Amino acid sequence: MRLLLAVILMVPVLAQQPDQQPKPDEKAAPAPAKPADAQAAQAPAKAAEQAASPAPAGEQWFTGDIDFGYRWRTDVGGDFLQYRSVVNLTEGPKLFGLDVTIVDPKKRLFDRLDARGYGWGGDPYNTAHVGVRKLGIYDLNFDYRNIAYFDAVPSFANPAAPLGFNEQSFDIHRRTTSVSLDLLPGKHLVPYLAFDRNSGNGRGIETWLLDSTNEYAVPSLLRDSTNNYRGGLRVEFSRFHLTLEQGGTTFKDDDLASFSGTNPGDRTTPALGQTLLLNNLQQAYGIRGDSIYSRALLTANPLSWISFYGQFLFSEPQTTVNYADVAAGNFVELSQLSFYSWQQFVGVGAAHQPHVTGSAGLELRPAKRLRIMESWMTDRYHDAASPLSTQTLAAAGTANKTVTGLNYAQVVNYNQQQTDVLFDLTSKLTLRGGYRRVWGDATVLAGQFSQSGEFASGTLDRNVGLAGLTFRPWEKLSANLDYERGSSDNVYFRNSLNNYDRTRFRTRYQATAALGFQLNLQVFKNQNPSPDIAYYFKSRENSLAVYWTPDGGKRISVMAEYDRSTLSSDINYLGLFLSPSFSAYRDNAHSATSAIDLAIPRLARAKLTLGGSLFVSSGSRPSRFYQPLMRLSLPFGKHVYWNTEWQWYGFGEEFYLYEGFRTHVFMTGLRVTR
């Protein structure tokens, strides 16, 4: 029934309503003309008043538009969890968009107020913005974002798990709020205050891991938040800018997991002749942290041929951790070749981390065609921690208790220096060349299977050459080429940037006033030649976009984009029981997006849009996704439009057929403008 109703709403036959015109006898009589000398005397006063007022003469005090309506969705065919993980559009009344501006000509409490909002009514992503300002007095801004983050792809993390089950799924809302207030904007001294909050809460499924014998998926409750309070002073002159800021952050993360029943875990074979089981679990951990930081930023342009900047940030975060779990079932301790039916683990810890970040740079212009840019940055922190844990294992009336205390520190230093030279060889050709050096060292807590002891140390040493050009042979054509090649003597991780090449080419061609082209090419290669790693990664991406808007798009406009990408990755790694293994991944993809806007004859300002997007890939995990679209916009008078839209979502995978889905989505509503 809802599908039939949506189809009826999609194809109405509407007659355009003519704009209402005043009748001849309703026209206002012309005002009597003023003497010429009176008009001349009042002209400067009027000009000054219009310049000071944010609302020019004749401008409305309220302008903007609102787009609202209703969305229907047919029953999702296939896997509903995959649909929510990829699309997740819901039914019901919606506020698709709101964008309004209020101007107060008398400038009482404010000069201008802007409000925007998109995606309200249960959509997975919605935003809001409110900005209020009074010229020279204050500038207040509020921003809000809400992301409904759902992920329950059945094959993720464990493709062998039962269909429809994902042991790393979650259904959370991630919200960010930002409020800032600038006082005396536009003056030389601008005090400011700001507050930022990022929080998340929801449910999920996570794995409870006991040694390395088995993993048990259990439901969990998730909640975290980070608050950032800051304030400072900006000093602004034409050739000099200074920002001094003091701030602080608070952080907390809580996780609760529980299970009661029979959970065999991921292990499909017995251990030492017995089946491992989890029958009951209560787990909780909480993390609390806070930090005070200071920041200074300086930019200056003392002479026409030189400018420089510098930034310094010091923070000192502190973190405490509390963890506890109680579990019952049939577990095994391989190191002792014994089974136990109950275990308890309690852990506490605290960490202290002084953190220093600094950067500086300058730009020299010694000649008209020459620019030299130098930049440097460093990031250093020292982490001192003191964890303490107690584990108790019980079986057949016996108990074994283990207490472990550690005092360890980790140190990470990162540095980068870069030099760039730009030279205008001609008025149409600019050449670029440069050099970047990256170096650092780190000492961190080693992994579980480390053969080198409790800590692992490493160094980073990379040299990178940079080159490029910008070519503008004539006004309608421009091209950019960037190339960088890096060589590393030491890296931290097996798949870090090691010996790599990156090439990017971008060009734009405006063939006519109505026809434009854009071409992007990118190739990236990275390899680690160490025999025990033999890592090789290569990706290519080529895209072409065409834009056609004859006569300014009055009757037709066309946008079409096509992207071809390939990716390959090979690496040696240690698999089960530290046995040598090899991983190879391939992906070859085609993606395209298009939209054709057509003006409907005999219906002024009516428009039909046809288009959509698609994605088709082959390789290690071939998949396909189709999203055709049709939209109709019909005017009701001068300020009201009726919009109706249809979209079809179809997704499928060759190796995981059960993850496919398909559905129709319909929307209808009004757009009111003023």
URVEN-V914515 format. One record per residue. N is the residue number from 1. RES is the residue in one letter. SS is DSSP state (A for helix, B for strand, O for the rest). NEAR is the number of other ideal C-beta (glycine too) atoms within 12 Angstrom. Layout:
n->N res->RES ss->SS near->NEAR
n->N res->RES ss->SS near->NEAR
This chain:
n->1 res->M ss->O near->9
n->2 res->R ss->A near->20
n->3 res->L ss->A near->18
n->4 res->L ss->A near->13
n->5 res->L ss->A near->15
n->6 res->A ss->A near->27
n->7 res->V ss->A near->19
n->8 res->I ss->A near->16
n->9 res->L ss->A near->26
n->10 res->M ss->A near->27
n->11 res->V ss->O near->16
n->12 res->P ss->O near->18
n->13 res->V ss->O near->12
n->14 res->L ss->O near->21
n->15 res->A ss->O near->14
n->16 res->Q ss->O near->21
n->17 res->Q ss->O near->18
n->18 res->P ss->O near->11
n->19 res->D ss->O near->14
n->20 res->Q ss->O near->10
n->21 res->Q ss->O near->9
n->22 res->P ss->O near->9
n->23 res->K ss->O near->8
n->24 res->P ss->A near->7
n->25 res->D ss->A near->7
n->26 res->E ss->A near->9
n->27 res->K ss->O near->9
n->28 res->A ss->O near->9
n->29 res->A ss->O near->7
n->30 res->P ss->O near->6
n->31 res->A ss->O near->6
n->32 res->P ss->O near->7
n->33 res->A ss->O near->8
n->34 res->K ss->O near->12
n->35 res->P ss->O near->10
n->36 res->A ss->A near->10
n->37 res->D ss->A near->9
n->38 res->A ss->A near->13
n->39 res->Q ss->A near->13
n->40 res->A ss->A near->13
n->41 res->A ss->A near->12
n->42 res->Q ss->A near->15
n->43 res->A ss->A near->15
n->44 res->P ss->A near->12
n->45 res->A ss->A near->14
n->46 res->K ss->A near->17
n->47 res->A ss->A near->14
n->48 res->A ss->A near->11
n->49 res->E ss->A near->18
n->50 res->Q ss->A near->17
n->51 res->A ss->A near->14
n->52 res->A ss->A near->17
n->53 res->S ss->O near->22
n->54 res->P ss->O near->26
n->55 res->A ss->O near->23
n->56 res->P ss->O near->16
n->57 res->A ss->O near->13
n->58 res->G ss->O near->9
n->59 res->E ss->O near->18
n->60 res->Q ss->O near->17
n->61 res->W ss->O near->23
n->62 res->F ss->B near->20
n->63 res->T ss->B near->21
n->64 res->G ss->B near->24
n->65 res->D ss->B near->26
n->66 res->I ss->B near->29
n->67 res->D ss->B near->31
n->68 res->F ss->B near->28
n->69 res->G ss->B near->30
n->70 res->Y ss->B near->27
n->71 res->R ss->B near->33
n->72 res->W ss->B near->33
n->73 res->R ss->B near->32
n->74 res->T ss->O near->26
n->75 res->D ss->O near->16
n->76 res->V ss->O near->28
n->77 res->G ss->B near->19
n->78 res->G ss->B near->26
n->79 res->D ss->O near->30
n->80 res->F ss->A near->25
n->81 res->L ss->A near->31
n->82 res->Q ss->A near->38
n->83 res->Y ss->A near->33
n->84 res->R ss->A near->31
n->85 res->S ss->A near->28
n->86 res->V ss->A near->31
n->87 res->V ss->O near->32
n->88 res->N ss->O near->29
n->89 res->L ss->O near->32
n->90 res->T ss->O near->27
n->91 res->E ss->O near->24
n->92 res->G ss->B near->19
n->93 res->P ss->B near->19
n->94 res->K ss->B near->33
n->95 res->L ss->B near->29
n->96 res->F ss->B near->31
n->97 res->G ss->B near->30
n->98 res->L ss->B near->28
n->99 res->D ss->B near->26
n->100 res->V ss->B near->26
n->101 res->T ss->B near->28
n->102 res->I ss->B near->27
n->103 res->V ss->B near->27
n->104 res->D ss->O near->22
n->105 res->P ss->O near->22
n->106 res->K ss->O near->15
n->107 res->K ss->O near->21
n->108 res->R ss->O near->12
n->109 res->L ss->O near->15
n->110 res->F ss->O near->25
n->111 res->D ss->O near->29
n->112 res->R ss->B near->29
n->113 res->L ss->B near->29
n->114 res->D ss->B near->28
n->115 res->A ss->B near->27
n->116 res->R ss->B near->28
n->117 res->G ss->B near->31
n->118 res->Y ss->B near->25
n->119 res->G ss->B near->28
n->120 res->W ss->B near->27
n->121 res->G ss->O near->28
n->122 res->G ss->O near->22
n->123 res->D ss->O near->27
n->124 res->P ss->O near->27
n->125 res->Y ss->B near->26
n->126 res->N ss->B near->28
n->127 res->T ss->B near->27
n->128 res->A ss->B near->28
n->129 res->H ss->B near->27
n->130 res->V ss->B near->27
n->131 res->G ss->B near->29
n->132 res->V ss->B near->28
n->133 res->R ss->B near->30
n->134 res->K ss->B near->26
n->135 res->L ss->O near->22
n->136 res->G ss->O near->18
n->137 res->I ss->O near->21
n->138 res->Y ss->B near->26
n->139 res->D ss->B near->31
n->140 res->L ss->B near->29
n->141 res->N ss->B near->28
n->142 res->F ss->B near->27
n->143 res->D ss->B near->25
n->144 res->Y ss->B near->28
n->145 res->R ss->B near->29
n->146 res->N ss->B near->28
n->147 res->I ss->B near->24
n->148 res->A ss->B near->28
n->149 res->Y ss->B near->25
n->150 res->F ss->B near->29
n->151 res->D ss->B near->28
n->152 res->A ss->O near->32
n->153 res->V ss->O near->34
n->154 res->P ss->O near->34
n->155 res->S ss->O near->30
n->156 res->F ss->O near->24
n->157 res->A ss->O near->23
n->158 res->N ss->O near->24
n->159 res->P ss->O near->20
n->160 res->A ss->O near->15
n->161 res->A ss->O near->28
n->162 res->P ss->O near->16
n->163 res->L ss->O near->18
n->164 res->G ss->O near->20
n->165 res->F ss->O near->25
n->166 res->N ss->O near->32
n->167 res->E ss->O near->33
n->168 res->Q ss->O near->24
n->169 res->S ss->O near->34
n->170 res->F ss->B near->33
n->171 res->D ss->B near->27
n->172 res->I ss->B near->27
n->173 res->H ss->B near->26
n->174 res->R ss->B near->29
n->175 res->R ss->B near->28
n->176 res->T ss->B near->26
n->177 res->T ss->B near->26
n->178 res->S ss->B near->27
n->179 res->V ss->B near->28
n->180 res->S ss->B near->31
n->181 res->L ss->B near->26
n->182 res->D ss->B near->31
n->183 res->L ss->B near->24
n->184 res->L ss->O near->22
n->185 res->P ss->O near->26
n->186 res->G ss->O near->17
n->187 res->K ss->O near->20
n->188 res->H ss->O near->17
n->189 res->L ss->B near->20
n->190 res->V ss->B near->29
n->191 res->P ss->B near->25
n->192 res->Y ss->B near->30
n->193 res->L ss->B near->26
n->194 res->A ss->B near->30
n->195 res->F ss->B near->26
n->196 res->D ss->B near->27
n->197 res->R ss->B near->26
n->198 res->N ss->B near->26
n->199 res->S ss->B near->28
n->200 res->G ss->B near->29
n->201 res->N ss->B near->26
n->202 res->G ss->B near->26
n->203 res->R ss->B near->25
n->204 res->G ss->B near->30
n->205 res->I ss->B near->35
n->206 res->E ss->B near->28
n->207 res->T ss->B near->28
n->208 res->W ss->B near->35
n->209 res->L ss->B near->25
n->210 res->L ss->B near->34
n->211 res->D ss->O near->23
n->212 res->S ss->O near->18
n->213 res->T ss->O near->29
n->214 res->N ss->B near->30
n->215 res->E ss->B near->26
n->216 res->Y ss->B near->39
n->217 res->A ss->B near->30
n->218 res->V ss->B near->35
n->219 res->P ss->B near->28
n->220 res->S ss->B near->33
n->221 res->L ss->B near->25
n->222 res->L ss->B near->29
n->223 res->R ss->B near->25
n->224 res->D ss->B near->29
n->225 res->S ss->B near->26
n->226 res->T ss->B near->27
n->227 res->N ss->B near->25
n->228 res->N ss->B near->31
n->229 res->Y ss->B near->24
n->230 res->R ss->B near->29
n->231 res->G ss->B near->25
n->232 res->G ss->B near->27
n->233 res->L ss->B near->25
n->234 res->R ss->B near->32
n->235 res->V ss->B near->24
n->236 res->E ss->B near->24
n->237 res->F ss->B near->17
n->238 res->S ss->O near->10
n->239 res->R ss->O near->17
n->240 res->F ss->B near->19
n->241 res->H ss->B near->25
n->242 res->L ss->B near->25
n->243 res->T ss->B near->31
n->244 res->L ss->B near->24
n->245 res->E ss->B near->30
n->246 res->Q ss->B near->24
n->247 res->G ss->B near->27
n->248 res->G ss->B near->26
n->249 res->T ss->B near->27
n->250 res->T ss->B near->26
n->251 res->F ss->B near->25
n->252 res->K ss->B near->27
n->253 res->D ss->B near->27
n->254 res->D ss->B near->24
n->255 res->D ss->B near->32
n->256 res->L ss->B near->25
n->257 res->A ss->B near->33
n->258 res->S ss->B near->25
n->259 res->F ss->B near->29
n->260 res->S ss->B near->17
n->261 res->G ss->B near->17
n->262 res->T ss->B near->16
n->263 res->N ss->B near->34
n->264 res->P ss->O near->24
n->265 res->G ss->O near->34
n->266 res->D ss->O near->27
n->267 res->R ss->O near->28
n->268 res->T ss->O near->15
n->269 res->T ss->O near->15
n->270 res->P ss->O near->16
n->271 res->A ss->B near->25
n->272 res->L ss->O near->18
n->273 res->G ss->O near->11
n->274 res->Q ss->B near->22
n->275 res->T ss->O near->22
n->276 res->L ss->O near->33
n->277 res->L ss->B near->28
n->278 res->L ss->B near->39
n->279 res->N ss->B near->24
n->280 res->N ss->B near->26
n->281 res->L ss->B near->36
n->282 res->Q ss->B near->23
n->283 res->Q ss->B near->34
n->284 res->A ss->B near->25
n->285 res->Y ss->B near->30
n->286 res->G ss->B near->23
n->287 res->I ss->B near->28
n->288 res->R ss->B near->25
n->289 res->G ss->B near->28
n->290 res->D ss->B near->25
n->291 res->S ss->B near->30
n->292 res->I ss->B near->23
n->293 res->Y ss->B near->26
n->294 res->S ss->B near->24
n->295 res->R ss->B near->30
n->296 res->A ss->B near->26
n->297 res->L ss->B near->27
n->298 res->L ss->B near->28
n->299 res->T ss->B near->26
n->300 res->A ss->B near->23
n->301 res->N ss->B near->20
n->302 res->P ss->B near->15
n->303 res->L ss->B near->14
n->304 res->S ss->O near->12
n->305 res->W ss->O near->17
n->306 res->I ss->B near->20
n->307 res->S ss->B near->24
n->308 res->F ss->B near->27
n->309 res->Y ss->B near->27
n->310 res->G ss->B near->24
n->311 res->Q ss->B near->28
n->312 res->F ss->B near->25
n->313 res->L ss->B near->30
n->314 res->F ss->B near->24
n->315 res->S ss->B near->29
n->316 res->E ss->B near->24
n->317 res->P ss->B near->28
n->318 res->Q ss->B near->26
n->319 res->T ss->B near->28
n->320 res->T ss->B near->25
n->321 res->V ss->B near->28
n->322 res->N ss->B near->25
n->323 res->Y ss->B near->28
n->324 res->A ss->B near->25
n->325 res->D ss->B near->34
n->326 res->V ss->B near->26
n->327 res->A ss->B near->37
n->328 res->A ss->B near->27
n->329 res->G ss->B near->34
n->330 res->N ss->B near->33
n->331 res->F ss->B near->38
n->332 res->V ss->B near->30
n->333 res->E ss->B near->25
n->334 res->L ss->O near->18
n->335 res->S ss->O near->12
n->336 res->Q ss->O near->16
n->337 res->L ss->O near->13
n->338 res->S ss->B near->20
n->339 res->F ss->B near->27
n->340 res->Y ss->B near->31
n->341 res->S ss->B near->25
n->342 res->W ss->B near->27
n->343 res->Q ss->B near->36
n->344 res->Q ss->B near->26
n->345 res->F ss->B near->32
n->346 res->V ss->B near->25
n->347 res->G ss->B near->29
n->348 res->V ss->B near->26
n->349 res->G ss->B near->30
n->350 res->A ss->B near->23
n->351 res->A ss->B near->31
n->352 res->H ss->B near->24
n->353 res->Q ss->B near->26
n->354 res->P ss->B near->23
n->355 res->H ss->B near->30
n->356 res->V ss->B near->25
n->357 res->T ss->B near->27
n->358 res->G ss->B near->25
n->359 res->S ss->B near->28
n->360 res->A ss->B near->25
n->361 res->G ss->B near->26
n->362 res->L ss->B near->27
n->363 res->E ss->B near->26
n->364 res->L ss->B near->22
n->365 res->R ss->B near->21
n->366 res->P ss->B near->15
n->367 res->A ss->B near->13
n->368 res->K ss->O near->11
n->369 res->R ss->O near->17
n->370 res->L ss->B near->21
n->371 res->R ss->B near->26
n->372 res->I ss->B near->26
n->373 res->M ss->B near->28
n->374 res->E ss->B near->25
n->375 res->S ss->B near->26
n->376 res->W ss->B near->25
n->377 res->M ss->B near->28
n->378 res->T ss->B near->24
n->379 res->D ss->B near->26
n->380 res->R ss->B near->24
n->381 res->Y ss->B near->29
n->382 res->H ss->B near->23
n->383 res->D ss->B near->29
n->384 res->A ss->B near->23
n->385 res->A ss->B near->25
n->386 res->S ss->O near->21
n->387 res->P ss->O near->25
n->388 res->L ss->B near->22
n->389 res->S ss->B near->23
n->390 res->T ss->B near->22
n->391 res->Q ss->B near->28
n->392 res->T ss->B near->22
n->393 res->L ss->B near->28
n->394 res->A ss->B near->23
n->395 res->A ss->B near->22
n->396 res->A ss->O near->12
n->397 res->G ss->O near->9
n->398 res->T ss->B near->15
n->399 res->A ss->B near->17
n->400 res->N ss->B near->21
n->401 res->K ss->B near->16
n->402 res->T ss->B near->20
n->403 res->V ss->B near->16
n->404 res->T ss->B near->19
n->405 res->G ss->B near->15
n->406 res->L ss->O near->22
n->407 res->N ss->O near->17
n->408 res->Y ss->B near->23
n->409 res->A ss->B near->22
n->410 res->Q ss->B near->26
n->411 res->V ss->B near->24
n->412 res->V ss->B near->28
n->413 res->N ss->B near->27
n->414 res->Y ss->B near->29
n->415 res->N ss->B near->26
n->416 res->Q ss->B near->28
n->417 res->Q ss->B near->25
n->418 res->Q ss->B near->28
n->419 res->T ss->B near->25
n->420 res->D ss->B near->30
n->421 res->V ss->B near->26
n->422 res->L ss->B near->26
n->423 res->F ss->B near->23
n->424 res->D ss->B near->21
n->425 res->L ss->B near->17
n->426 res->T ss->B near->14
n->427 res->S ss->O near->14
n->428 res->K ss->O near->17
n->429 res->L ss->B near->21
n->430 res->T ss->B near->25
n->431 res->L ss->B near->26
n->432 res->R ss->B near->29
n->433 res->G ss->B near->25
n->434 res->G ss->B near->28
n->435 res->Y ss->B near->25
n->436 res->R ss->B near->30
n->437 res->R ss->B near->26
n->438 res->V ss->B near->33
n->439 res->W ss->B near->27
n->440 res->G ss->B near->29
n->441 res->D ss->B near->21
n->442 res->A ss->B near->29
n->443 res->T ss->B near->24
n->444 res->V ss->B near->25
n->445 res->L ss->B near->26
n->446 res->A ss->O near->19
n->447 res->G ss->O near->14
n->448 res->Q ss->O near->12
n->449 res->F ss->O near->13
n->450 res->S ss->O near->14
n->451 res->Q ss->O near->11
n->452 res->S ss->O near->14
n->453 res->G ss->O near->12
n->454 res->E ss->O near->19
n->455 res->F ss->B near->19
n->456 res->A ss->B near->23
n->457 res->S ss->B near->22
n->458 res->G ss->B near->27
n->459 res->T ss->B near->22
n->460 res->L ss->B near->28
n->461 res->D ss->B near->24
n->462 res->R ss->B near->32
n->463 res->N ss->B near->26
n->464 res->V ss->B near->29
n->465 res->G ss->B near->24
n->466 res->L ss->B near->29
n->467 res->A ss->B near->23
n->468 res->G ss->B near->27
n->469 res->L ss->B near->27
n->470 res->T ss->B near->26
n->471 res->F ss->B near->25
n->472 res->R ss->B near->21
n->473 res->P ss->B near->15
n->474 res->W ss->B near->13
n->475 res->E ss->O near->12
n->476 res->K ss->O near->17
n->477 res->L ss->B near->20
n->478 res->S ss->B near->25
n->479 res->A ss->B near->27
n->480 res->N ss->B near->26
n->481 res->L ss->B near->27
n->482 res->D ss->B near->28
n->483 res->Y ss->B near->27
n->484 res->E ss->B near->32
n->485 res->R ss->B near->26
n->486 res->G ss->B near->29
n->487 res->S ss->B near->25
n->488 res->S ss->B near->30
n->489 res->D ss->B near->18
n->490 res->N ss->B near->23
n->491 res->V ss->O near->30
n->492 res->Y ss->O near->27
n->493 res->F ss->O near->20
n->494 res->R ss->O near->26
n->495 res->N ss->O near->24
n->496 res->S ss->O near->28
n->497 res->L ss->O near->31
n->498 res->N ss->O near->34
n->499 res->N ss->B near->24
n->500 res->Y ss->B near->31
n->501 res->D ss->B near->27
n->502 res->R ss->B near->30
n->503 res->T ss->B near->26
n->504 res->R ss->B near->27
n->505 res->F ss->B near->26
n->506 res->R ss->B near->26
n->507 res->T ss->B near->26
n->508 res->R ss->B near->24
n->509 res->Y ss->B near->24
n->510 res->Q ss->B near->20
n->511 res->A ss->O near->16
n->512 res->T ss->O near->14
n->513 res->A ss->O near->15
n->514 res->A ss->O near->19
n->515 res->L ss->B near->21
n->516 res->G ss->B near->26
n->517 res->F ss->B near->26
n->518 res->Q ss->B near->27
n->519 res->L ss->B near->27
n->520 res->N ss->B near->27
n->521 res->L ss->B near->25
n->522 res->Q ss->B near->28
n->523 res->V ss->B near->26
n->524 res->F ss->B near->28
n->525 res->K ss->B near->27
n->526 res->N ss->B near->34
n->527 res->Q ss->B near->28
n->528 res->N ss->B near->31
n->529 res->P ss->O near->18
n->530 res->S ss->O near->20
n->531 res->P ss->O near->9
n->532 res->D ss->O near->15
n->533 res->I ss->O near->25
n->534 res->A ss->O near->23
n->535 res->Y ss->B near->32
n->536 res->Y ss->B near->28
n->537 res->F ss->B near->33
n->538 res->K ss->B near->26
n->539 res->S ss->B near->27
n->540 res->R ss->B near->26
n->541 res->E ss->B near->28
n->542 res->N ss->B near->24
n->543 res->S ss->B near->27
n->544 res->L ss->B near->25
n->545 res->A ss->B near->26
n->546 res->V ss->B near->27
n->547 res->Y ss->B near->27
n->548 res->W ss->B near->26
n->549 res->T ss->O near->23
n->550 res->P ss->A near->18
n->551 res->D ss->A near->13
n->552 res->G ss->A near->13
n->553 res->G ss->A near->22
n->554 res->K ss->O near->16
n->555 res->R ss->O near->21
n->556 res->I ss->B near->23
n->557 res->S ss->B near->28
n->558 res->V ss->B near->25
n->559 res->M ss->B near->27
n->560 res->A ss->B near->25
n->561 res->E ss->B near->26
n->562 res->Y ss->B near->26
n->563 res->D ss->B near->28
n->564 res->R ss->B near->25
n->565 res->S ss->B near->29
n->566 res->T ss->B near->25
n->567 res->L ss->B near->28
n->568 res->S ss->B near->24
n->569 res->S ss->B near->28
n->570 res->D ss->B near->24
n->571 res->I ss->B near->28
n->572 res->N ss->B near->23
n->573 res->Y ss->B near->21
n->574 res->L ss->B near->18
n->575 res->G ss->O near->13
n->576 res->L ss->A near->12
n->577 res->F ss->A near->10
n->578 res->L ss->A near->13
n->579 res->S ss->O near->10
n->580 res->P ss->B near->16
n->581 res->S ss->B near->16
n->582 res->F ss->B near->18
n->583 res->S ss->B near->22
n->584 res->A ss->B near->19
n->585 res->Y ss->B near->22
n->586 res->R ss->B near->21
n->587 res->D ss->B near->27
n->588 res->N ss->B near->25
n->589 res->A ss->B near->29
n->590 res->H ss->B near->27
n->591 res->S ss->B near->27
n->592 res->A ss->B near->27
n->593 res->T ss->B near->26
n->594 res->S ss->B near->26
n->595 res->A ss->B near->30
n->596 res->I ss->B near->26
n->597 res->D ss->B near->29
n->598 res->L ss->B near->23
n->599 res->A ss->B near->25
n->600 res->I ss->O near->21
n->601 res->P ss->O near->13
n->602 res->R ss->O near->11
n->603 res->L ss->O near->23
n->604 res->A ss->O near->21
n->605 res->R ss->O near->23
n->606 res->A ss->O near->28
n->607 res->K ss->B near->30
n->608 res->L ss->B near->28
n->609 res->T ss->B near->29
n->610 res->L ss->B near->23
n->611 res->G ss->B near->26
n->612 res->G ss->B near->28
n->613 res->S ss->B near->26
n->614 res->L ss->B near->26
n->615 res->F ss->B near->29
n->616 res->V ss->B near->26
n->617 res->S ss->B near->28
n->618 res->S ss->B near->20
n->619 res->G ss->B near->22
n->620 res->S ss->O near->20
n->621 res->R ss->O near->23
n->622 res->P ss->O near->21
n->623 res->S ss->B near->32
n->624 res->R ss->B near->26
n->625 res->F ss->B near->31
n->626 res->Y ss->B near->26
n->627 res->Q ss->B near->29
n->628 res->P ss->B near->25
n->629 res->L ss->B near->28
n->630 res->M ss->B near->29
n->631 res->R ss->B near->32
n->632 res->L ss->B near->31
n->633 res->S ss->B near->32
n->634 res->L ss->B near->33
n->635 res->P ss->B near->28
n->636 res->F ss->B near->24
n->637 res->G ss->O near->20
n->638 res->K ss->O near->17
n->639 res->H ss->O near->20
n->640 res->V ss->B near->25
n->641 res->Y ss->B near->32
n->642 res->W ss->B near->31
n->643 res->N ss->B near->37
n->644 res->T ss->B near->36
n->645 res->E ss->B near->35
n->646 res->W ss->B near->33
n->647 res->Q ss->B near->31
n->648 res->W ss->B near->26
n->649 res->Y ss->B near->34
n->650 res->G ss->B near->30
n->651 res->F ss->B near->36
n->652 res->G ss->B near->28
n->653 res->E ss->B near->31
n->654 res->E ss->O near->18
n->655 res->F ss->O near->17
n->656 res->Y ss->O near->26
n->657 res->L ss->A near->19
n->658 res->Y ss->A near->24
n->659 res->E ss->A near->33
n->660 res->G ss->O near->30
n->661 res->F ss->B near->36
n->662 res->R ss->B near->29
n->663 res->T ss->B near->34
n->664 res->H ss->B near->32
n->665 res->V ss->B near->37
n->666 res->F ss->B near->35
n->667 res->M ss->B near->37
n->668 res->T ss->B near->34
n->669 res->G ss->B near->31
n->670 res->L ss->B near->28
n->671 res->R ss->B near->32
n->672 res->V ss->B near->27
n->673 res->T ss->B near->24
n->674 res->R ss->O near->18
